[in-house]
Amino acid sequence: MYMYDEYEDQMEEEEFLYEQYERTSDIQLPPVINILLFATWIVIALIGFGVIFLGKNAVAGAVIIAVPTCIGMVIKPTFALCILMLVLPTGAGVGFREAFSLNRGIGIALAVTFVMNLMITRPRLRIGNKALWVIFIYTIWISLVSLTGSYLRLELIRAFTQFQLLMLIFIVYWILETNGENTFRWALRSYVVGTLGSITLAFMTGAAMRAVEAAPEQRYAATLGETTDANMLAALTAIAFLAAIYLFARDKNIFWRILYMVAMLFLPVMLLKIGSRGALVALAFTMLSPLLFVRQVMRKPALAALLLVAILIASASVGLIVRNRGLEAGVTARLTDVHRAKDALDYRMTVSMQAVKSATVNPMGTTYYGWFARTGLRHLPHSDFFLALGLYGIPAGFLFAFFIILIMLTVKRIPLGLEKLYARAVLTFLLVMGLNVGQLYQKHFWVFLGFVMASERTAEFFATETSDLTPYMEYEEDLLLQHQMT
């Protein structure tokens, strides 16, 4: 009897540990309830947009949309991540009388619902990737250096921005790690839809035309709110293009595949209209970089064929718009004038060298606003590494480089497959883009580094699924052989 009680206690303990390990941050609901809640949210959101655009009452419409959205974000962190990815392509964000920003509102809601959901579901709260600890130390260092700045209040605001970015990458990583692989897929779906939707709405509302008139060289640099930095918008668009390629290969749904095909045709055209030379070079290098891994390409010929198809589709759409002269004269001159490109590259190198010189004179950094006073330059370094080195000193440069190395090692650990190729493509694009512009204060940079880290877990799921399915397939083949022999 004693042995039986001990065995029963051991079984209950194992079941408890298994439940803790399998527990997700999403509150588990039946599929029918999930569909019903999602449909209800869509209807309420449409009513809210009707109040905004037809009733001309922005405040009431925003409240109608915000309340059920916040409730849904508490119930489903996956839904919260999808909402974040949906509004991320708006860049600077939609503002209301300079008192409200859509991106700011989503960020606050994401943080609040993260705390509330953590109290409700209580999944294991752990940091599985050492790179997050490095970026945590990097953030602490920036905060300490900011205390030495001449403009203390402004420097502390800038340091708090870095702290917000740290929380953002942690929450994104936590949501992806504490839920299934569908979370990874739905978040990227939302990002592709958000990118296409933001660009479409910008054209429909005339925001795109206003941005072309306001931006230098008639470049397309519009989000839904106002003209924003063209390089940042190009990065958002290029990452959506990479996500569309990955989803086209991973997702088997016909409807979604049609949407991804539209994105693969449309987004390269938008990159040309934006006219960011750095983004075009980074994307071209990213698309061609798999050819450097000859052995991996030989092992996965289907993936190589998919990449070739994506390159052909992008080239065809780009060639069509160039042939029809669909680019503004200023953008065409910007992309074809070699002397202007050389001048821009020389200036970027000058600023980067100034960052190295500044680090030797001020090893602890100049601070953000102190950079302009100490160097006499009007621009920050156009590089992620030199930005960290020049503004926050040698320790910041070392920590950032170490962080990137850990991310590279994460990609190296991922089993060869779609997730590895996607993670490598995103990281390659961000690093090459980071040689041209500074992205350290941009949300998309940190969000997608979170996706790169989470790709390891998603890849392990598909690798486990395949390995579990192989014995079953072999067993079926044995039965079929026996049946044929009989």
CORRA-V49958 format. One record per residue. PHI is phi in radians with two decimals (none if undefined). PSI is psi in whole degrees, 0 to 359 (* if undefined). Layout:
BEGIN
phi->PHI psi->PSI
phi->PHI psi->PSI
END
This chain:
BEGIN
phi->none psi->319
phi->-1.11 psi->319
phi->-1.11 psi->322
phi->-1.14 psi->318
phi->-1.09 psi->319
phi->-1.13 psi->319
phi->-1.13 psi->319
phi->-1.13 psi->318
phi->-1.11 psi->321
phi->-1.14 psi->320
phi->-1.13 psi->318
phi->-1.13 psi->322
phi->-1.16 psi->319
phi->-1.14 psi->320
phi->-1.12 psi->322
phi->-1.14 psi->316
phi->-1.12 psi->321
phi->-1.13 psi->321
phi->-1.12 psi->320
phi->-1.12 psi->320
phi->-1.21 psi->323
phi->-1.48 psi->349
phi->-1.13 psi->133
phi->-1.83 psi->163
phi->-1.38 psi->339
phi->-1.26 psi->135
phi->-1.26 psi->120
phi->-1.29 psi->123
phi->-2.25 psi->155
phi->-1.04 psi->149
phi->-0.96 psi->323
phi->-1.10 psi->318
phi->-1.15 psi->320
phi->-1.02 psi->314
phi->-1.12 psi->319
phi->-1.12 psi->316
phi->-1.13 psi->320
phi->-1.16 psi->318
phi->-1.11 psi->320
phi->-1.10 psi->318
phi->-1.11 psi->319
phi->-1.08 psi->317
phi->-1.08 psi->314
phi->-1.11 psi->320
phi->-1.11 psi->321
phi->-1.13 psi->322
phi->-1.10 psi->317
phi->-1.09 psi->317
phi->-1.14 psi->326
phi->-1.10 psi->320
phi->-1.15 psi->324
phi->-1.23 psi->310
phi->-1.54 psi->324
phi->-1.65 psi->318
phi->-1.45 psi->350
phi->1.01 psi->34
phi->-2.18 psi->92
phi->-1.18 psi->322
phi->-1.16 psi->311
phi->-1.10 psi->317
phi->-1.10 psi->320
phi->-1.13 psi->321
phi->-1.16 psi->318
phi->-1.04 psi->322
phi->-1.37 psi->322
phi->-1.22 psi->319
phi->-1.11 psi->305
phi->-1.15 psi->331
phi->-1.13 psi->317
phi->-1.12 psi->319
phi->-1.10 psi->317
phi->-1.11 psi->326
phi->-1.19 psi->329
phi->-1.26 psi->318
phi->-1.20 psi->318
phi->-2.24 psi->101
phi->-1.01 psi->331
phi->-1.03 psi->317
phi->-1.11 psi->321
phi->-1.09 psi->318
phi->-1.15 psi->322
phi->-1.12 psi->321
phi->-1.12 psi->318
phi->-1.04 psi->314
phi->-1.20 psi->332
phi->-1.18 psi->321
phi->-1.66 psi->351
phi->-1.02 psi->320
phi->-1.17 psi->351
phi->-1.27 psi->354
phi->1.15 psi->247
phi->-1.13 psi->338
phi->1.63 psi->161
phi->-1.44 psi->127
phi->-1.92 psi->159
phi->-2.32 psi->106
phi->0.94 psi->34
phi->1.01 psi->16
phi->-1.98 psi->346
phi->-2.46 psi->140
phi->-2.23 psi->135
phi->-1.06 psi->316
phi->-1.11 psi->320
phi->-1.15 psi->318
phi->-1.10 psi->317
phi->-1.14 psi->321
phi->-1.11 psi->316
phi->-1.13 psi->316
phi->-1.09 psi->321
phi->-1.12 psi->317
phi->-1.15 psi->315
phi->-1.14 psi->313
phi->-1.18 psi->332
phi->-1.09 psi->313
phi->-1.14 psi->316
phi->-1.14 psi->318
phi->-1.19 psi->324
phi->-1.09 psi->324
phi->-1.24 psi->330
phi->-1.46 psi->309
phi->-1.61 psi->326
phi->0.92 psi->54
phi->-1.30 psi->170
phi->-1.12 psi->121
phi->-1.69 psi->96
phi->-2.46 psi->154
phi->-1.78 psi->105
phi->-1.49 psi->352
phi->-2.11 psi->126
phi->-1.13 psi->340
phi->-1.08 psi->329
phi->-1.16 psi->326
phi->-1.16 psi->322
phi->-1.14 psi->316
phi->-1.24 psi->336
phi->-1.16 psi->315
phi->-1.13 psi->322
phi->-1.04 psi->318
phi->-1.16 psi->319
phi->-1.08 psi->319
phi->-1.11 psi->317
phi->-1.04 psi->320
phi->-1.11 psi->319
phi->-1.18 psi->317
phi->-1.14 psi->324
phi->-1.11 psi->334
phi->-1.18 psi->342
phi->-1.62 psi->358
phi->-1.29 psi->157
phi->-1.26 psi->324
phi->-1.74 psi->78
phi->-1.05 psi->314
phi->-1.10 psi->316
phi->-1.18 psi->322
phi->-1.16 psi->322
phi->-1.18 psi->325
phi->-1.11 psi->318
phi->-1.14 psi->321
phi->-1.16 psi->323
phi->-1.15 psi->328
phi->-1.06 psi->317
phi->-1.13 psi->323
phi->-1.13 psi->320
phi->-1.10 psi->321
phi->-1.15 psi->324
phi->-1.09 psi->315
phi->-1.11 psi->324
phi->-1.11 psi->311
phi->-1.16 psi->326
phi->-1.18 psi->315
phi->-1.13 psi->316
phi->-1.04 psi->314
phi->-1.11 psi->319
phi->-1.10 psi->316
phi->-1.11 psi->317
phi->-1.19 psi->326
phi->-1.39 psi->333
phi->-1.75 psi->16
phi->-2.42 psi->175
phi->-1.35 psi->181
phi->-1.17 psi->339
phi->-1.12 psi->331
phi->-1.08 psi->317
phi->-1.02 psi->315
phi->-1.24 psi->316
phi->-1.16 psi->324
phi->-1.13 psi->317
phi->-1.21 psi->324
phi->-0.99 psi->312
phi->-1.07 psi->324
phi->-1.18 psi->317
phi->-1.11 psi->315
phi->-1.09 psi->317
phi->-1.11 psi->322
phi->-1.15 psi->310
phi->-1.09 psi->317
phi->-1.15 psi->319
phi->-1.10 psi->316
phi->-1.15 psi->317
phi->-1.10 psi->314
phi->-1.15 psi->326
phi->-1.09 psi->321
phi->-1.26 psi->318
phi->-1.13 psi->322
phi->-1.52 psi->354
phi->1.50 psi->1
phi->-1.12 psi->327
phi->-1.14 psi->317
phi->-1.16 psi->319
phi->-1.10 psi->323
phi->-1.20 psi->321
phi->-1.10 psi->322
phi->-1.24 psi->326
phi->-1.47 psi->331
phi->-1.38 psi->149
phi->-1.15 psi->147
phi->1.11 psi->19
phi->0.96 psi->43
phi->-1.53 psi->147
phi->-1.34 psi->116
phi->-2.52 psi->43
phi->-1.87 psi->140
phi->-1.89 psi->199
phi->-1.43 psi->345
phi->-1.76 psi->308
phi->-2.80 psi->173
phi->-1.14 psi->136
phi->-2.28 psi->182
phi->-1.16 psi->128
phi->-1.18 psi->324
phi->-1.12 psi->320
phi->-1.15 psi->318
phi->-1.13 psi->323
phi->-1.13 psi->320
phi->-1.13 psi->317
phi->-1.02 psi->317
phi->-1.21 psi->317
phi->-1.14 psi->320
phi->-1.16 psi->325
phi->-1.13 psi->323
phi->-1.10 psi->316
phi->-1.13 psi->321
phi->-1.13 psi->322
phi->-1.12 psi->321
phi->-1.13 psi->314
phi->-1.07 psi->313
phi->-1.16 psi->325
phi->-1.06 psi->324
phi->-1.40 psi->325
phi->-1.53 psi->324
phi->-1.52 psi->131
phi->-1.74 psi->357
phi->-1.27 psi->129
phi->-1.12 psi->317
phi->-1.03 psi->312
phi->-1.17 psi->324
phi->-1.12 psi->325
phi->-1.10 psi->318
phi->-1.10 psi->318
phi->-1.14 psi->323
phi->-1.10 psi->319
phi->-1.07 psi->318
phi->-1.11 psi->319
phi->-1.16 psi->333
phi->-1.47 psi->323
phi->-1.54 psi->319
phi->-1.17 psi->322
phi->-1.05 psi->326
phi->-1.10 psi->318
phi->-1.15 psi->325
phi->-1.08 psi->321
phi->-1.15 psi->318
phi->-1.13 psi->327
phi->-1.21 psi->324
phi->1.31 psi->26
phi->-1.48 psi->110
phi->-1.14 psi->321
phi->-1.09 psi->318
phi->-1.16 psi->321
phi->-1.15 psi->318
phi->-1.14 psi->317
phi->-1.10 psi->318
phi->-1.20 psi->319
phi->-1.08 psi->317
phi->-1.13 psi->321
phi->-1.12 psi->316
phi->-1.20 psi->329
phi->-1.61 psi->346
phi->-1.09 psi->327
phi->-1.02 psi->336
phi->-1.16 psi->343
phi->-1.29 psi->339
phi->-1.76 psi->78
phi->-1.11 psi->316
phi->-1.11 psi->320
phi->-1.19 psi->323
phi->-1.12 psi->321
phi->-1.19 psi->328
phi->-1.33 psi->334
phi->-2.21 psi->71
phi->-1.12 psi->330
phi->-1.13 psi->320
phi->-1.19 psi->323
phi->-1.12 psi->321
phi->-1.14 psi->320
phi->-1.09 psi->318
phi->-1.09 psi->319
phi->-1.10 psi->319
phi->-1.09 psi->317
phi->-1.09 psi->319
phi->-1.13 psi->319
phi->-1.15 psi->318
phi->-1.10 psi->313
phi->-1.10 psi->318
phi->-1.13 psi->321
phi->-1.14 psi->316
phi->-1.17 psi->321
phi->-1.16 psi->315
phi->-1.06 psi->324
phi->-1.14 psi->317
phi->-1.26 psi->327
phi->-1.20 psi->318
phi->-1.11 psi->322
phi->-1.51 psi->7
phi->0.95 psi->51
phi->-1.53 psi->6
phi->-1.79 psi->148
phi->-1.17 psi->153
phi->-1.04 psi->321
phi->-1.15 psi->321
phi->-1.20 psi->318
phi->-1.05 psi->316
phi->-1.13 psi->323
phi->-1.13 psi->321
phi->-1.41 psi->339
phi->-1.90 psi->345
phi->-1.41 psi->108
phi->-1.20 psi->322
phi->-1.13 psi->319
phi->-1.14 psi->321
phi->-1.13 psi->320
phi->-1.16 psi->320
phi->-1.10 psi->318
phi->-1.11 psi->319
phi->-1.15 psi->319
phi->-1.09 psi->319
phi->-1.15 psi->320
phi->-1.10 psi->320
phi->-1.15 psi->323
phi->-1.09 psi->315
phi->-1.16 psi->322
phi->-1.14 psi->318
phi->-1.13 psi->327
phi->-1.14 psi->326
phi->-1.14 psi->320
phi->-1.12 psi->316
phi->-1.11 psi->320
phi->-1.13 psi->324
phi->-1.18 psi->329
phi->-1.26 psi->326
phi->-1.42 psi->319
phi->-2.14 psi->82
phi->-1.05 psi->335
phi->-1.59 psi->2
phi->1.75 psi->163
phi->-1.72 psi->349
phi->1.24 psi->168
phi->-1.13 psi->304
phi->-1.38 psi->337
phi->-1.23 psi->341
phi->-1.03 psi->315
phi->-1.18 psi->321
phi->-1.25 psi->321
phi->-1.44 psi->333
phi->-1.78 psi->337
phi->1.33 psi->9
phi->-1.60 psi->158
phi->-1.68 psi->348
phi->-2.14 psi->153
phi->-1.42 psi->162
phi->-1.00 psi->135
phi->-1.54 psi->56
phi->-2.88 psi->139
phi->-1.10 psi->312
phi->-1.14 psi->312
phi->-1.23 psi->334
phi->-1.13 psi->313
phi->-1.14 psi->320
phi->-1.17 psi->314
phi->-1.26 psi->319
phi->-1.42 psi->322
phi->-2.16 psi->14
phi->1.51 psi->181
phi->-1.09 psi->318
phi->-1.03 psi->320
phi->-1.15 psi->319
phi->-1.09 psi->318
phi->-1.13 psi->314
phi->-1.11 psi->319
phi->-1.15 psi->317
phi->-1.11 psi->319
phi->-1.13 psi->321
phi->-1.06 psi->315
phi->-1.14 psi->322
phi->-1.09 psi->318
phi->-1.14 psi->323
phi->-1.13 psi->318
phi->-1.05 psi->318
phi->-1.14 psi->327
phi->-1.07 psi->314
phi->-1.10 psi->322
phi->-1.11 psi->327
phi->-1.29 psi->339
phi->-1.16 psi->134
phi->-1.07 psi->147
phi->-1.08 psi->125
phi->3.01 psi->194
phi->-1.10 psi->318
phi->-1.15 psi->322
phi->-1.12 psi->315
phi->-1.14 psi->321
phi->-1.16 psi->312
phi->-1.07 psi->317
phi->-1.12 psi->320
phi->-1.13 psi->314
phi->-1.11 psi->315
phi->-1.13 psi->318
phi->-1.06 psi->314
phi->-1.08 psi->314
phi->-1.11 psi->322
phi->-1.24 psi->316
phi->-1.17 psi->320
phi->-1.10 psi->326
phi->-1.22 psi->346
phi->-1.37 psi->347
phi->-1.92 psi->323
phi->-2.40 psi->156
phi->-1.50 psi->127
phi->-2.03 psi->6
phi->-1.17 psi->343
phi->-1.89 psi->19
phi->-1.84 psi->137
phi->-1.13 psi->321
phi->-1.09 psi->328
phi->-1.06 psi->312
phi->-1.35 psi->323
phi->-1.05 psi->315
phi->-1.38 psi->339
phi->-1.17 psi->326
phi->-1.08 psi->320
phi->-1.16 psi->322
phi->-1.07 psi->316
phi->-1.15 psi->321
phi->-1.30 psi->344
phi->-1.07 psi->332
phi->-1.09 psi->315
phi->-1.20 psi->318
phi->-1.10 psi->319
phi->-1.14 psi->322
phi->-1.10 psi->324
phi->-1.08 psi->311
phi->-1.19 psi->327
phi->-1.16 psi->319
phi->-1.16 psi->319
phi->-1.07 psi->319
phi->-1.18 psi->317
phi->-1.17 psi->326
phi->-1.23 psi->330
phi->-1.41 psi->333
phi->-1.09 psi->312
phi->-1.04 psi->323
phi->-1.13 psi->320
phi->-1.16 psi->320
phi->-1.13 psi->323
phi->-1.13 psi->319
phi->-1.11 psi->320
phi->-1.12 psi->321
phi->-1.10 psi->317
phi->-1.10 psi->320
phi->-1.12 psi->320
phi->-1.12 psi->317
phi->-1.10 psi->320
phi->-1.13 psi->319
phi->-1.15 psi->320
phi->-1.15 psi->322
phi->-1.13 psi->*
END
